[in-house]
Amino acid sequence: MTVESFLKTMKKNKVIFLLDMDAFFASCHMAEDPSLKNKNLVVASPNRRAIVTTASYNARKFGIRAGTPVFKAQEMCKDLYIAYSNFSLYIKYSEQVFDIIYNNFTKDFEVASIDECYIDMTKVWRKYGTVRSAAQALIDMIYEQTGLTCSIGISTNKFLAKMCVDFNKPKGISILLEKDIEEKLWPLSVKEMYMIGPATEKKLNENNILTIKDLALSNLNTIIDLLGKRGLTLWYWANGKGSDQVSREASEFKSIGNELTLNFTTTNYEEIEEIIYEISLKISNRAKQRYLQGTTISIVVKYLDENSNEMYNDKQRKKHIVKQESIQDATNDPEIIYAIAKQCFYELWTGQPILLLGVRLSNLTNEIEKSKQLSIDEIDLSEGIDYNKVNQIIYNLNLKFGKDKIFTGDKLIKYMDKNIVQSKFLKNDDVHISNEQIIDKWKK
């Protein structure tokens, strides 16, 4: 593409950057401790069943990728260095990156995740001579001020910018315009397309849609029949179209949730609580990665029709209930999500065999955009206690050793409430005790 043709395209379109930090979690650890830079570093949670969440580029040379079990990664690379997940560290560097954009380039950016954002450079890039020079200036400034590297995808809409950012990583700049999609986008497998996961890929492949070109040239009604309303969006994207609206208030996520369908039914409350806890951890991690907090926590339950005495089948899997609770202060704390989800579960469960459990965090806000005035009881007057570190220690210990091993005083009442609710099922006891009565008993 010539400079003249690019300028002609840009005159009637927006210039959208997608900034994506390179191996972000691993890079944060290396920026914090430069002695780690040449190590084969991976990031993982501190527990026995941990998987790699991020692999440094050194570790990737051994074939290690996100999702690789840690024990397998250690077999693939004998001198592997494991850094434990530290979201307060990632948040610190994420804020620095977004501050650089805000203070030096433009306020028109949209946070997509903790390590990724869309930037509307339409009114800014000319100061740097060319669009590519503007992108390089941003990459250089981030590296100089944080020690982190990033890559930038450039187009006239968010989807194409997102799709091309991986063309040239790390520390790369890629440009993909609508007129180039037949050459650069269409030959890719559909699984390479943003927002197409394994289930959608399978559906498309079963209908002989193997590449993005196949999707783009398919009959739109066929795609909608296959995938519902989402099919319209994917078909639209495959044809190079997409939104160019960048909003600091926007979030691609209305809610974050996970559900687990069991291979068996269970009424064992310990198994049920363990599942709720594991799902809550996953939701918390996803929310923290996207720098999101929510004020509504929901539990989703499916169970057998209690009036049926026959072995269950798909038609009998019809009891699907949801219970939610809203809180005043937005959170992504796994312990709070777990405590409220568990409380909601016990409020609606009457002992039926459970087929599916899910937890959802909704009414989301972006922590980066949120400003909050501290109340007097939130101000730390101890001058020696870093409560962020305390919460991180509690989180890591519970992640390693299991739920409810360590908790703070403010969770004590919920913990005791849980025991009382459980006694209803363990002892057929319908006695209800108030929080005041519990406190009185503990004082005695």
C-alpha positions in Angstrom: 0.0 0.0 0.0 1.3 3.5 -0.9 1.2 6.4 1.4 -1.1 8.2 -1.0 -3.7 5.4 -1.0 -3.5 5.1 2.8 -4.1 8.8 3.2 -7.0 8.7 0.8 -8.6 5.9 2.8 -8.1 7.7 6.1 -9.7 10.9 4.9 -13.1 9.3 4.9 -12.6 6.8 7.7 -11.5 6.7 11.3 -8.0 5.5 12.4 -8.4 2.9 15.1 -5.6 1.3 17.0 -5.8 -1.9 19.0 -3.0 -1.9 21.5 -2.1 -5.3 22.9 0.6 -5.8 25.5 3.1 -8.6 24.7 2.9 -11.6 27.1 1.6 -9.1 29.6 1.5 -11.0 32.9 5.0 -12.5 32.3 6.3 -9.1 31.2 5.1 -7.5 34.4 7.1 -9.9 36.5 10.2 -9.2 34.4 9.7 -5.5 34.5 9.4 -5.6 38.3 12.5 -7.9 38.6 14.9 -7.4 35.6 16.9 -10.5 36.7 14.0 -12.6 35.3 14.2 -11.2 31.8 16.3 -14.1 30.3 14.5 -16.9 32.2 12.0 -19.3 30.7 9.2 -17.7 32.7 5.5 -18.7 33.0 2.8 -17.4 35.2 0.4 -19.7 37.0 -1.7 -20.0 40.1 -0.1 -21.6 43.2 -2.0 -24.9 43.3 -1.5 -28.5 42.4 -3.7 -28.4 39.3 -2.5 -25.1 38.0 -2.2 -24.3 34.3 -0.1 -21.7 32.6 -1.9 -18.4 32.2 0.9 -16.6 30.3 4.2 -17.9 28.9 7.1 -15.6 28.2 8.4 -15.6 24.6 11.4 -17.6 25.9 9.1 -20.3 27.3 7.1 -20.4 24.1 10.2 -21.6 22.2 9.6 -24.9 24.1 6.0 -25.2 22.9 4.6 -23.9 26.1 1.3 -21.9 25.7 -1.5 -20.6 27.9 -3.5 -23.5 29.1 -0.6 -25.9 29.3 -0.7 -27.8 32.6 2.3 -26.7 34.8 3.5 -30.2 35.3 3.6 -30.7 31.6 5.4 -27.4 31.1 8.0 -28.5 33.5 8.5 -31.6 31.5 8.9 -29.5 28.3 11.4 -27.1 29.8 13.6 -28.4 32.6 14.7 -24.9 33.8 11.2 -23.4 33.8 10.7 -20.5 36.2 7.2 -20.2 37.6 5.9 -16.8 38.8 2.7 -16.9 40.8 -0.2 -14.8 39.6 -0.2 -11.3 41.1 -3.1 -9.2 39.9 -2.2 -6.1 42.0 1.1 -6.1 40.0 -0.7 -6.4 36.7 -3.2 -3.7 37.6 -0.3 -1.3 38.6 1.3 -1.7 35.2 -2.0 -1.6 33.3 -2.8 1.7 35.0 0.6 3.1 33.9 0.0 2.1 30.3 -3.5 3.7 30.2 -2.2 6.8 31.9 0.5 7.2 29.1 -2.2 7.0 26.5 -4.5 9.4 28.4 -1.8 12.0 29.2 0.3 12.0 26.0 -1.9 10.8 23.1 -5.7 10.9 23.4 -8.5 10.5 25.9 -10.5 8.6 23.3 -9.7 5.0 24.2 -11.7 2.0 25.3 -10.4 -0.6 27.7 -11.1 -4.1 26.4 -9.1 -5.9 29.0 -6.3 -5.4 31.5 -3.7 -5.6 28.7 -5.6 -4.3 25.7 -7.5 -1.2 24.5 -8.9 0.4 21.4 -7.7 3.9 20.7 -9.3 6.4 18.3 -6.3 8.2 16.7 -8.2 10.0 14.0 -7.5 13.4 15.3 -4.0 12.6 16.6 -1.9 10.7 14.1 -1.1 13.6 11.8 1.1 15.2 14.5 3.5 12.3 14.0 3.6 12.5 10.2 2.2 9.0 9.5 -0.1 6.5 11.2 2.8 4.1 11.5 5.0 6.7 13.2 2.3 7.5 15.7 2.0 3.8 16.6 5.8 3.6 17.0 5.8 6.7 19.2 3.3 5.0 21.5 5.2 1.7 21.6 8.4 3.5 22.4 7.0 5.7 25.2 5.4 2.7 26.9 8.7 0.8 26.8 10.7 3.8 28.1 8.3 4.4 31.0 7.4 0.9 32.0 9.9 -1.5 30.5 6.9 -3.3 28.8 6.5 -4.0 25.1 3.3 -4.0 23.1 2.0 -4.5 19.6 -0.5 -2.4 17.7 -3.1 -3.3 15.0 -4.4 -0.5 12.9 -7.5 -0.3 10.8 -10.7 1.7 10.2 -12.8 -0.3 12.6 -12.2 -2.2 15.8 -12.7 -5.7 14.5 -10.0 -5.4 11.8 -7.6 -3.7 14.2 -8.1 -6.6 16.6 -7.6 -9.3 13.9 -4.4 -7.9 12.6 -2.6 -7.1 15.9 -1.3 -10.7 16.0 0.1 -10.6 12.5 3.4 -9.1 13.8 4.2 -9.8 17.5 6.0 -8.9 19.7 6.8 -5.2 19.3 5.0 -5.1 15.9 2.8 -2.8 14.0 0.2 -4.2 11.5 -2.3 -2.5 9.2 -5.4 -4.2 7.8 -7.9 -2.3 5.7 -11.2 -3.5 4.3 -9.8 -3.7 0.8 -7.1 -6.1 1.9 -9.3 -8.7 3.6 -9.4 -11.1 0.7 -5.7 -11.4 0.8 -4.9 -11.2 4.5 -8.1 -12.2 6.4 -10.1 -14.6 4.3 -7.5 -17.4 4.1 -7.4 -17.8 7.9 -9.2 -20.7 9.6 -12.5 -19.7 11.2 -11.0 -20.6 14.6 -8.6 -17.7 14.2 -11.4 -15.3 14.1 -12.2 -13.2 17.2 -15.1 -14.5 19.2 -15.2 -17.9 17.6 -14.5 -20.6 20.1 -14.4 -24.4 19.8 -18.2 -24.9 19.9 -18.8 -22.3 17.2 -15.9 -23.6 15.1 -17.4 -27.1 15.3 -20.8 -26.0 14.1 -19.3 -24.0 11.2 -16.9 -26.9 10.2 -19.8 -29.4 10.2 -21.5 -27.1 7.6 -18.3 -27.0 5.5 -17.4 -23.5 6.6 -13.7 -23.9 7.3 -12.2 -20.5 6.5 -13.1 -16.9 7.2 -13.7 -16.6 3.4 -16.2 -19.5 3.6 -18.1 -17.6 6.4 -18.0 -14.3 4.5 -19.4 -15.8 1.3 -22.1 -17.9 3.0 -25.8 -17.2 2.8 -26.5 -14.8 5.7 -29.8 -16.6 6.6 -27.9 -19.9 6.8 -25.4 -18.4 9.3 -28.2 -16.9 11.4 -30.0 -20.3 11.4 -26.8 -21.9 12.7 -25.7 -19.3 15.2 -28.6 -17.1 16.0 -28.2 -13.3 16.2 -24.6 -13.7 16.9 -24.2 -15.2 13.4 -25.1 -11.8 11.9 -22.3 -10.1 13.7 -19.7 -12.8 12.7 -20.8 -12.7 9.1 -20.6 -8.9 9.2 -17.1 -9.0 10.6 -15.9 -11.7 8.2 -16.8 -9.2 5.4 -14.6 -6.6 6.9 -17.3 -4.5 8.5 -17.4 -3.4 12.2 -17.9 -0.6 14.6 -15.5 2.3 14.7 -17.0 3.8 17.9 -14.5 4.0 20.7 -16.0 4.9 24.1 -14.3 5.1 27.4 -17.7 4.1 29.0 -18.1 1.0 26.9 -17.4 -2.6 27.8 -17.8 -5.6 25.6 -19.0 -7.5 28.7 -22.4 -7.1 30.2 -21.7 -9.9 32.6 -19.0 -12.6 33.3 -20.2 -16.1 34.1 -19.3 -19.7 34.0 -21.4 -22.8 34.2 -20.4 -26.4 34.9 -22.6 -29.3 33.8 -21.9 -32.3 35.9 -21.4 -35.8 34.6 -23.4 -37.0 37.6 -26.1 -35.6 39.9 -25.2 -34.7 43.5 -26.8 -33.6 46.7 -23.5 -33.5 48.6 -23.2 -29.9 49.9 -19.4 -30.2 50.2 -19.0 -31.1 46.5 -21.5 -28.4 45.6 -19.6 -25.7 47.6 -16.3 -26.8 46.0 -17.8 -26.4 42.5 -19.2 -22.9 43.4 -15.8 -21.9 44.8 -13.9 -23.1 41.7 -16.3 -21.2 39.4 -16.0 -18.1 41.6 -12.2 -18.2 41.2 -12.5 -18.4 37.4 -15.0 -15.5 37.3 -12.8 -13.4 39.6 -9.7 -14.0 37.4 -11.6 -13.1 34.2 -13.0 -9.9 35.8 -9.5 -8.9 37.1 -7.9 -9.5 33.7 -10.5 -7.1 32.2 -10.3 -4.7 35.1 -14.0 -5.2 35.7 -16.0 -5.2 38.9 -19.7 -6.0 39.4 -22.4 -5.3 41.9 -24.7 -8.3 41.2 -23.8 -11.9 41.9 -26.0 -14.7 40.7 -26.2 -18.5 41.1 -27.6 -20.6 38.3 -28.8 -24.1 39.1 -30.3 -26.9 37.0 -31.8 -30.0 38.7 -34.1 -32.9 38.0 -37.8 -32.6 38.1 -38.5 -33.6 41.7 -41.8 -35.1 40.6 -40.1 -37.6 38.3 -39.2 -41.0 39.7 -37.6 -42.2 36.4 -34.0 -42.0 35.4 -33.4 -38.5 34.0 -33.1 -37.6 30.3 -32.7 -34.4 28.4 -36.4 -33.6 28.6 -36.4 -33.9 32.3 -33.5 -31.4 32.6 -35.9 -28.6 32.7 -35.7 -27.1 36.2 -33.5 -24.0 35.7 -33.5 -21.4 38.4 -31.5 -18.3 39.1 -31.0 -16.4 42.4 -29.1 -13.1 42.6 -28.1 -10.6 45.1 -26.9 -7.0 44.6 -24.2 -5.3 46.8 -23.4 -1.7 47.3 -19.7 -1.7 46.4 -18.6 -3.3 43.1 -16.2 -6.2 43.5 -14.1 -8.8 41.7 -12.9 -10.4 45.0 -13.3 -14.2 44.7 -14.1 -14.6 48.3 -17.0 -12.1 48.1 -18.3 -13.6 44.9 -18.1 -17.1 46.5 -19.8 -16.1 49.7 -22.7 -14.4 48.0 -23.1 -17.1 45.4 -23.1 -19.8 48.1 -25.6 -17.8 50.2 -27.9 -17.5 47.1 -27.6 -21.2 46.5 -28.7 -22.2 50.0 -31.6 -19.8 49.8 -33.1 -21.5 46.8 -32.0 -25.1 47.1 -34.3 -27.6 48.8 -32.3 -30.7 48.4 -32.8 -31.8 44.7 -30.1 -33.6 42.8 -28.0 -30.9 41.0 -27.2 -31.3 37.3 -25.6 -27.9 36.6 -24.1 -25.0 38.7 -23.2 -21.6 37.4 -22.1 -18.3 38.9 -22.4 -14.9 37.2 -21.0 -11.4 38.0 -23.0 -8.6 36.4 -23.8 -4.8 36.5 -20.1 -4.4 35.6 -18.0 -1.2 35.9 -14.5 -0.6 34.7 -12.1 -0.1 37.7 -9.8 2.0 35.5 -12.6 4.5 34.8 -14.1 4.4 38.3 -13.2 7.0 40.9 -14.4 6.5 44.4 -14.2 8.6 47.5 -13.1 6.7 50.6 -15.3 6.7 53.6 -13.7 7.3 57.0 -13.9 3.6 57.9 -12.1 2.6 54.7 -9.0 4.8 55.5 -6.0 2.8 56.7 -4.8 4.5 59.9 -2.4 1.7 60.9 0.5 3.0 58.7 2.0 -0.5 58.7 -0.6 -2.7 57.1 -1.0 -3.1 53.4 -4.4 -4.6 53.0 -4.0 -5.2 49.3 -1.1 -7.5 50.2 -3.2 -9.1 53.0 -6.0 -9.8 50.6 -3.5 -11.2 48.0 -2.0 -13.6 50.7 -5.5 -14.8 51.7 -6.4 -15.3 48.0 -3.3 -17.3 47.2 -3.6 -19.5 50.3 -7.2 -20.3 49.7 -6.3 -21.0 46.0 -3.6 -23.4 47.1 -5.3 -25.1 50.1 -9.0 -24.8 49.3 -12.0 -22.7 50.3 -12.7 -21.4 53.8 -9.2 -22.2 55.2 -8.5 -18.5 55.9 -11.0 -15.7 56.0 -11.2 -12.2 57.5 -13.5 -11.2 60.4 -16.0 -9.5 58.2 -16.8 -13.0 56.7 -17.3 -14.7 60.0 -21.0 -14.0 60.2 -21.6 -15.4 56.7 -19.5 -18.4 57.6 -21.6 -19.1 60.7 -24.8 -18.4 58.7 -23.7 -21.1 56.2 -23.2 -23.7 59.0 -26.7 -22.9 60.3 -28.2 -23.3 56.8 -26.4 -26.6 56.3 -27.7 -27.9 59.6 -31.1 -27.6 58.0 -30.2 -30.4 55.6 -27.9 -32.4 57.9 -30.3 -32.6 60.8 -33.7 -31.8 59.3 -33.7 -28.8 61.6 -35.9 -25.9 60.5 -34.8 -23.6 63.3 -33.8 -20.1 62.0 -31.3 -18.1 64.1 -30.8 -14.4 63.6 -27.4 -12.8 63.2 -27.9 -11.1 66.6 -28.5 -14.4 68.3 -25.3 -15.8 66.7 -23.3 -12.9 68.0 -24.7 -13.4 71.5 -23.8 -17.1 71.4 -20.3 -16.3 70.3 -19.9 -13.7 73.0 -20.8 -16.2 75.7 
